[in-house]
């Protein structure tokens, strides 16, 4: 009688170990508290770590200081707009390689093209679903 033995690269006594996936950190720059809360909730539910910034200026400062894996920003905000924030992030050595997603109620094709021209990797229009938000973040992280 022969016993089936495990392949040479495995042993019966060693369980396969899985390295836990790195938790990605998302910086959300959004001046509307309800939008910030909804977006943060969706992202946390999906396992992301979330940093919040209620203005473009604070978003720029937090991006440089905390080095998130990805940044999602609104366009229409007081002070620094999302487009201007995108340009500044792409000119700053600490953040120039960080992917940026613009999330805005501005639905015109020209707004989308302008956002991408400013350095955004993706453009998501409001209103969005949880699945749309998560998918655009995951795709932009690749």
C-alpha positions in Angstrom: 0.0 0.0 0.0 1.4 3.4 -1.0 0.6 6.7 0.8 0.1 9.9 -1.1 2.8 12.2 0.2 2.8 16.0 -0.3 4.8 17.5 -3.1 8.5 18.0 -2.4 8.0 21.8 -1.8 5.3 21.2 0.9 5.3 19.2 4.0 2.3 17.8 5.8 3.3 19.5 9.1 3.8 23.0 7.7 0.6 25.0 7.1 0.7 27.5 4.3 1.3 30.9 5.7 -0.3 33.9 4.2 1.2 37.3 4.5 -1.5 39.8 5.5 -2.2 42.4 2.9 -0.9 45.9 3.6 -3.6 48.2 4.7 -3.7 51.1 2.3 -4.1 54.6 3.7 -6.5 57.0 1.9 -6.4 60.8 2.4 -9.9 62.1 1.8 -10.0 65.9 1.1 -13.6 67.0 1.3 -15.2 70.1 2.7 -18.8 68.8 3.1 -19.0 66.9 6.4 -21.7 64.5 5.3 -19.7 63.6 2.1 -16.6 63.2 4.2 -18.4 60.9 6.6 -20.0 58.8 3.9 -16.8 58.3 1.9 -14.8 57.6 5.0 -17.4 55.0 6.2 -17.4 53.2 2.8 -13.6 53.1 2.7 -13.2 51.9 6.3 -15.8 49.2 5.7 -13.6 48.0 2.9 -10.5 47.9 5.2 -8.8 51.1 4.3 -7.2 53.4 6.8 -8.6 56.9 6.3 -7.1 60.3 7.0 -9.5 63.3 6.7 -8.8 66.8 5.6 -11.7 69.4 5.3 -9.7 71.8 3.0 -7.2 71.7 0.2 -4.6 73.4 2.4 -5.0 70.9 5.2 -5.0 68.1 2.6 -1.7 69.3 1.1 -0.1 69.5 4.6 -1.4 66.1 5.6 -0.3 64.5 2.3 3.3 65.7 2.8 3.4 64.8 6.5 1.6 61.5 6.5 2.4 60.1 3.0 -0.9 58.3 2.2 -1.0 55.6 -0.4 -3.7 57.5 -2.4 -5.5 60.8 -2.2 -9.2 61.4 -3.1 -10.3 65.1 -3.4 -13.3 67.1 -4.1 -13.0 69.9 -6.7 -15.1 72.8 -5.3 -13.7 73.8 -1.9 -12.8 77.1 -0.3 -9.2 78.3 -0.6 -7.4 75.7 -2.7 -9.6 73.9 -5.3 -9.2 70.2 -5.9 -7.6 71.0 -9.3 -5.1 73.3 -7.7 -4.4 70.8 -4.9 -3.7 68.1 -7.6 -1.2 70.4 -9.3 0.6 71.2 -6.1 0.7 67.5 -5.1 2.2 66.6 -8.4 4.9 69.3 -8.0 5.9 68.3 -4.5 8.6 65.6 -4.3 7.0 63.8 -1.3 3.7 63.4 -3.1 4.4 63.5 -6.8 4.1 59.7 -7.2 0.9 59.4 -5.0 -2.1 58.5 -7.1 -5.0 61.1 -6.9 -8.7 60.5 -7.6 -10.9 63.5 -8.1 -14.4 63.1 -6.8 -16.8 65.8 -7.8 -20.3 66.7 -8.8 -18.9 68.5 -11.8 -20.0 66.0 -14.5 -18.9 67.8 -17.7 -16.5 66.0 -19.9 -14.2 69.1 -19.9 -14.0 68.9 -16.0 -13.0 65.2 -16.2 -10.3 66.0 -18.9 -9.1 69.0 -16.9 -8.7 66.9 -13.8 -6.8 64.2 -15.5 -4.6 66.9 -17.1 -3.8 68.2 -13.6 -2.4 64.8 -12.7 -5.3 62.9 -11.4 -5.3 59.2 -12.1 -9.1 58.9 -12.1 -12.2 61.1 -11.9 -15.4 59.9 -10.1 -18.6 61.8 -10.3 -21.1 62.3 -7.4 -23.4 60.8 -6.6 -21.5 57.5 -6.5 -22.1 54.1 -5.1 -20.0 52.3 -2.5 -18.9 49.9 -5.2 -17.9 52.6 -7.6 -15.8 54.4 -4.9 -14.0 51.2 -3.8 -13.4 50.1 -7.4 -11.9 53.5 -8.5 -9.6 53.5 -5.4 -8.5 49.9 -5.9 -7.8 50.5 -9.6 -5.9 53.7 -9.0 -3.7 52.0 -6.4 -2.5 49.5 -9.0 
